[in-house]
Amino acid sequence: VQLQASGGGLVQPGGSLRLSCATSGFTMGDYAIGWFRQAPGKEREWVSYISSRDSRTRYADPVKGRFAISRDNAKNTVYLQMNNLKPEDTAVYYCAADYQYGSVRPQYWGQGTQVTVSS
């Protein structure tokens, strides 16, 4: 099982990035996929989740209205579109998979991608 996050980078406040989570080694369509982040000196927190079959979504309050999660099961990829980025969004972003939608301890984790929001 592999999950690989990509698409991070340096962006100015107010800018946008789209993260991708490419998966392999399992049937992604059977799993809920979540995005988490960890900022320096802080605990990891969940950001967004998308369910396996009906693509229900949920977002943490700090990112509601700015981030959008989506999935393409044919491409085994989940995306996180991040708009109107703020300095407090700076973190390493991870994608993770679990049977349970909204799991706070997903079974499978990918390596992270760094997002830095700074002028």
C-alpha positions in Angstrom: 0.0 0.0 0.0 1.4 3.4 -1.0 0.1 6.9 -0.8 2.2 9.7 -2.2 1.4 13.3 -1.6 2.7 16.0 -4.0 2.0 19.5 -5.1 3.3 21.5 -2.2 5.5 24.5 -2.4 5.9 28.1 -1.5 3.0 30.4 -2.2 2.1 34.0 -1.2 -0.9 34.7 1.1 -4.1 34.6 -0.9 -2.6 32.2 -3.4 -3.7 28.7 -4.4 -2.2 25.2 -4.5 -3.5 21.8 -5.5 -2.2 18.8 -3.7 -2.4 15.4 -5.1 -2.4 12.0 -3.4 -1.5 9.2 -5.7 -2.3 5.7 -4.4 -1.4 2.2 -5.3 -1.4 -1.3 -3.9 -5.0 -1.2 -2.8 -8.5 -0.5 -4.1 -8.8 3.2 -3.4 -12.5 3.1 -4.2 -13.0 1.0 -1.0 -11.4 3.6 1.3 -12.1 7.0 2.7 -9.2 9.3 2.1 -8.2 12.1 4.4 -5.8 15.0 4.4 -4.0 15.9 7.6 -1.3 18.5 8.3 1.3 19.2 10.9 2.8 22.6 11.5 6.1 23.1 13.3 5.7 22.6 17.0 2.1 21.6 16.7 0.2 18.3 16.8 -1.0 16.8 13.6 -4.6 17.8 12.7 -7.1 16.6 10.2 -8.0 18.9 7.4 -10.5 17.2 5.2 -12.0 13.8 4.4 -13.8 12.3 1.4 -15.8 9.1 1.7 -15.3 6.0 -0.4 -18.4 5.5 -2.4 -20.5 8.6 -2.4 -17.8 11.2 -2.0 -19.2 12.9 1.0 -16.8 15.5 2.3 -16.1 17.2 5.5 -13.7 20.0 6.4 -12.1 21.3 9.5 -13.4 24.7 10.5 -10.1 26.6 9.7 -10.3 25.6 6.0 -14.0 25.5 5.3 -14.9 27.6 2.3 -11.3 27.7 1.1 -10.3 24.1 0.6 -12.0 21.5 -1.6 -11.3 17.7 -1.6 -12.1 15.5 -4.5 -11.3 12.0 -5.8 -10.8 10.3 -9.1 -11.0 6.6 -8.4 -10.1 5.8 -12.0 -6.8 7.5 -11.5 -6.4 6.3 -7.9 -5.8 9.9 -6.9 -7.3 12.3 -4.4 -6.9 16.1 -4.7 -7.0 19.0 -2.2 -7.6 22.3 -3.9 -6.4 25.0 -1.5 -7.5 28.6 -2.2 -7.0 31.9 -0.3 -4.1 30.4 1.5 -3.0 32.0 4.8 0.3 31.8 6.7 -1.3 29.6 9.3 -1.9 27.0 6.6 1.9 26.4 6.5 2.5 22.8 7.4 3.5 19.4 6.1 0.4 17.9 4.5 -0.2 14.2 4.5 -2.8 12.0 2.9 -4.1 8.9 4.6 -6.6 6.0 3.9 -9.0 4.1 6.1 -12.2 2.1 5.7 -13.8 4.5 8.2 -14.8 7.9 7.0 -13.4 10.5 9.3 -11.0 8.2 11.1 -8.6 10.2 13.3 -6.1 7.3 13.1 -6.1 6.1 9.5 -4.6 2.8 8.7 -2.4 3.9 5.9 -0.3 7.0 5.6 1.7 8.6 2.9 4.8 10.8 3.0 4.0 14.5 3.3 4.4 17.5 1.1 5.5 20.8 2.5 3.2 23.8 2.0 4.7 27.2 2.9 2.6 30.3 2.8 4.7 33.4 3.1 5.3 36.8 1.4 
